[in-house]
Amino acid sequence: MERLHLARHRWIPTLVWAILVLIVSSIPKLGVQTLPFPGCDKVAHFIEYVVLGMSLRYWSRSRRKAHLIGGIAFGLFDEIHQAYIPGREASPLDFAADAAGVTFGYLFFRKWD
């Protein structure tokens, strides 16, 4: 009974993480920022979406393809959303890192699922 009750709340980590992603991507970039190494932002996008992919896999034992597609669509939405934030831009390469990250996290978590 308790296990069934917990299963109903498996969507909460996904919601919390998605909100955090949107909050961070809504922060305007001001001034010139130097990155520690080339492609650092792509690595950050990938890791951010690995966590999302893992939480999506954890969420449900059914509708798994829909969750994966939803995670990739969320990455696309996030990139389009950033086009309207001062100092930010929508980047196809960032979206590719998002999609790769959510897919990797989703498949990686499958090993323990």
C-alpha positions as CSV (number, residue, x, y, z in Angstrom):
1,M,0.0,0.0,0.0
2,E,2.7,2.4,1.0
3,R,4.7,1.6,-2.2
4,L,1.6,2.4,-4.3
5,H,1.3,5.7,-2.5
6,L,4.9,6.6,-3.2
7,A,4.5,5.6,-6.9
8,R,1.9,8.3,-7.3
9,H,4.4,11.0,-6.4
10,R,7.2,9.9,-8.8
11,W,6.5,12.9,-11.0
12,I,7.6,15.4,-8.4
13,P,11.4,15.2,-9.0
14,T,10.7,15.8,-12.7
15,L,8.6,18.8,-12.0
16,V,11.0,20.3,-9.5
17,W,14.0,19.8,-11.9
18,A,12.1,21.2,-14.9
19,I,11.2,24.3,-12.8
20,L,14.9,24.7,-11.8
21,V,15.9,24.4,-15.5
22,L,13.5,27.1,-16.5
23,I,14.5,29.4,-13.6
24,V,18.2,29.1,-14.5
25,S,17.5,29.6,-18.3
26,S,15.4,32.7,-17.5
27,I,18.4,34.6,-15.9
28,P,19.6,37.2,-18.3
29,K,23.3,37.1,-19.2
30,L,24.8,40.4,-18.5
31,G,28.3,41.4,-19.8
32,V,31.0,39.3,-21.3
33,Q,31.5,35.9,-19.6
34,T,34.5,33.7,-20.2
35,L,34.1,30.0,-20.1
36,P,36.7,27.7,-18.4
37,F,37.1,25.8,-21.7
38,P,35.5,25.7,-25.1
39,G,32.2,23.8,-25.1
40,C,31.7,24.2,-21.4
41,D,28.2,25.4,-21.9
42,K,27.4,22.3,-24.0
43,V,28.6,20.1,-21.2
44,A,26.5,22.0,-18.7
45,H,23.4,21.5,-21.0
46,F,24.2,17.8,-21.3
47,I,24.5,17.3,-17.5
48,E,21.4,19.4,-16.8
49,Y,19.3,17.2,-19.2
50,V,20.9,13.9,-18.0
51,V,19.2,14.6,-14.6
52,L,16.0,15.4,-16.4
53,G,16.2,12.2,-18.4
54,M,16.8,10.1,-15.2
55,S,13.9,11.7,-13.5
56,L,11.6,11.1,-16.5
57,R,12.6,7.4,-16.4
58,Y,12.0,7.2,-12.7
59,W,8.5,8.8,-13.1
60,S,6.7,6.0,-14.8
61,R,6.9,2.4,-15.9
62,S,4.4,3.1,-18.7
63,R,4.4,5.7,-21.4
64,R,8.1,5.7,-21.5
65,K,8.6,6.8,-25.1
66,A,6.2,9.6,-24.4
67,H,8.3,10.7,-21.5
68,L,11.5,10.6,-23.5
69,I,9.9,12.6,-26.4
70,G,8.5,15.0,-23.8
71,G,11.9,15.6,-22.3
72,I,13.4,16.3,-25.8
73,A,10.5,18.6,-26.5
74,F,11.1,20.4,-23.2
75,G,14.7,21.0,-24.3
76,L,13.4,22.5,-27.6
77,F,10.9,24.7,-25.6
78,D,13.7,25.8,-23.3
79,E,15.9,26.9,-26.2
80,I,13.1,28.8,-27.9
81,H,12.3,30.4,-24.5
82,Q,15.9,31.6,-24.1
83,A,15.6,33.5,-27.4
84,Y,13.3,35.9,-25.5
85,I,15.7,36.4,-22.6
86,P,18.1,39.4,-22.8
87,G,21.6,38.3,-23.5
88,R,20.6,34.7,-24.3
89,E,19.9,33.0,-27.6
90,A,18.4,29.8,-28.9
91,S,21.1,27.5,-30.1
92,P,20.7,24.4,-32.2
93,L,23.9,23.0,-30.6
94,D,22.5,23.6,-27.1
95,F,19.3,21.8,-28.2
96,A,21.5,18.9,-29.4
97,A,23.2,18.7,-26.1
98,D,19.8,18.9,-24.3
99,A,18.4,16.0,-26.4
100,A,21.6,13.9,-26.0
101,G,21.6,14.5,-22.3
102,V,17.9,13.6,-21.7
103,T,18.3,10.5,-23.9
104,F,21.5,9.4,-22.1
105,G,20.0,10.0,-18.7
106,Y,16.9,8.1,-19.6
107,L,18.8,5.1,-21.0
108,F,21.4,5.2,-18.2
109,F,18.7,5.0,-15.5
110,R,17.1,2.1,-17.3
111,K,19.9,-0.1,-16.1
112,W,18.7,0.3,-12.5
113,D,15.0,0.4,-13.3
